[in-house]
C-alpha cells in the first residue's frame, strides 16, 4: 500500500475510538468546499473508481454474500466483486447519499442511505423509510474539478468528511474473491475484515448523462 496519489484538498482530523481505530470527525458534507462543492444532486448518477493506472471500474451496493434476504446493511464495492448487488444508482440529498434497490430475493423496492465512514473501514449504507431517509449521514459532497490544468478523472469527485482522497479498494479477509471500498485503509482495517496489504488507491467520481460523462 502506498500513500494516496490523489492529493487531499483538506486536512482530515481524527479522534481515537474504543476499538483502537480512528474515527473521522464529521465535516458536514460540503463545508470544506464552499465554491466547488455540490450538496444536492437529484439526477441519478453512478459511482465509479479510478485506479492509479487510470483504469476504471463501476461501483454498486453489495452484500458481501450470495443472498439479499433480510439484509439491513450493504456496502459500496466493485460491481460483481462483492456478492449480490442491491443498487447502483445514487442521488445526493443534503450531503447524504441515497440509493433505491431491493432488499431481498423477491425484489422488493427499498431505499438505502449512506452511513458515516470510519477510518480503515468500509462505506456502509442501511435500509431506511423512503419518506424520511432515517439515519442518513450527511458527510459527503460532489466536488467539481476547478483545476485550470484539467483533471485526470472524468467527472466530479466524491468527498467524505472534507477529503477527496483516502479511498481504496481492498480484498476481504473472509473471502479473498470479494473486494470493497475502504476509507483511509490501515493495518487495523483487519478489524473490518479487509486485507490492508491488498489495498489499491482509487479516486471515486460521479458519472451520469446529466454530468455529460455517462458510461
N, C-alpha and C positions, 0 to 999 in steps of 0.2 A: 504494500500500500504506500503510495507516495502522496506528498502534500497536494491539495487540490490545485488544479491548473487554472480553474476559473476564479478570477480574483473576486474576493468578497468586497462588497461596496461599504459594508459597515461592520464594526466590531460586534461580536456576539458575546454576551455576558452569561456566565454560568454560576449556579449555586449547587452545593453538594446535596445529595439525597441520601435517604436511609440505606438504600441498597448499594451505595458506593459509586453510582454513576452520576453524571452531571445532568441536571435538569435545566432546560433553557428558560430564562426569564421571558415572559410573554411580551411581545413588541407591538401589539395592537395592529397587526396587519401591515398597512402601507404607511405608517407614521414615519418610517425611516426613508421613505421615497416620496417627498412632498410634491415633486414635479413629474416624476416618471412613473409613479405607482398608480395602479388601477384596482380599486377595491371591489368593484362590481362589473360583472360581465354576464349578461343574460343570454348571450348567444352561445349555444353548446359548443364545447371545444374538446379536443383530445389532448392528453398529456403524453409527451414523448421525451425520451432520454437520448442525449448525445454524448458518446464516449470521447476520450481524448484523441482517438484516431479519426474523429469526425463521423464514424458510423453511428446510425441511429436505430432506435427500437421503440415501438409503441408500448404504452403502459396501460394497465387496467386494474380494477379492483378484483382481487383474487382471495381464495380461501386458505391456501397452503394445505389443501386436502382434496380428495376426489369427490366431495359432496357439497351441496349448498343447503342441505336440510338443517333447520334450526340454527343457522349461522346468525350470530349477533354482531360480529366484528369481522371486517375484511381489511386487506392491506394493498397498498399500491405496489405493483410489481410488473416485471416484463410480461407482456401478453404471451400466454401459452407456456410460461416457465414457472408457474406458481400455483398449479392446481386449477380448480374450477373458477371461471370468471363470472362475476355478477353484474358488472357495469364497466363502460369505458368512455362515457361522455360526462362532462362536468360543466358546472356554471360556478361563478363567484358571487357570493351574497354577503356584503359587508365584511369582506376579507375572510369569509369561510367558504370552503368548497362543498358543493352539493352534487350528488350524482343519483340518477334513477336506474334501478335494475331489478333483479329478482333475488329473493332470499331463500328460496327452496326449490326443489326439483319440479314443483308444479308451475313455476314461472310467475308466481305472484309478484305484482309490481310493488316495489318498495323504494324508500328514499334513504340514501346513505349520506352522512355528514362527516366532515373532517374532525378528527380529534387532534389534540396537540401532539407534536413530536418531541421525544426526549433525545438528548444527545446519545448516540450509539444505538438508537432503537429504530423500529420500522415506522412507516407512515400509515397510521390506522384510521379507519372510518367505522362508524357504528350506525345501526338502524335508528331511524327517527320517525316521528309523526310528520308526514309531509306538510301539514298545515302550520307547524310551528318550528320545525328544524331543531328539535330538542338536542341540547348538548353540543351544538356546533362550536368549534374552536375558531375564532376569528384571528388567526395568526398568520395568514397567507396574503400574498399580493402578486398581481400580474405586473411585471416591471418591463416597461418599454425600453428598447435599445436607443440610447441617446448619444452613443459614441460616434463622433463625426467620421471616424475611420471605418465605421461599419462593425458588424458583429459576425463571429464565426458560427453563430447559432441562428437558424432561420425562424425566428419568432421571439415574442416576449418571453422573458424568463419567469419561472415560478420562484418566489422568495418565501422563506419561512423564518419567522422571528427576526426579520431585519437583515437577512443574508440571502444572497442568490447562489452562493456556493455551499459546499458541505454535503451535497448529495452524492450518493454512491449506490451501486448495485452490488449486492453481496450474496454468496451462496448460503443456504440454510445448513445448520449443523445436523438437524434431524433428518434431512433429506437433501443430499448434495445436488439433486436434479432440480431443486426449487431455488429460485432467486427472488430477492425482494429489494425495494428501495429502502435505504438506511440513511439517516441524517447524522452527520458528524461521526462516522464509524470509528471505533476504537477497540482496544483489546477487550473491554467489557461488553462489547456487542454480543459476546457469547452468552451473556445473561438473557439476551433476547433471541437466542438460538441462531445467531449469524456468525459465520466464519470470517473474522477480520482479515485473514491472510488472502482471501479471495476477492476482496472489495476492489471495485474499479470506479474511479471518479467519473461522474457524469454531470451535465447540466440538464435540468428539466425545463421544458418550454412548452408553450401552448400552440396548437395547430387547429385551424378551422377555416371554413370558406369566408367567414366574416373578416378574419385576420389576413386573408389573401395567401395563406400557406397551407391549404388543405392537402392532406396526403393523397 
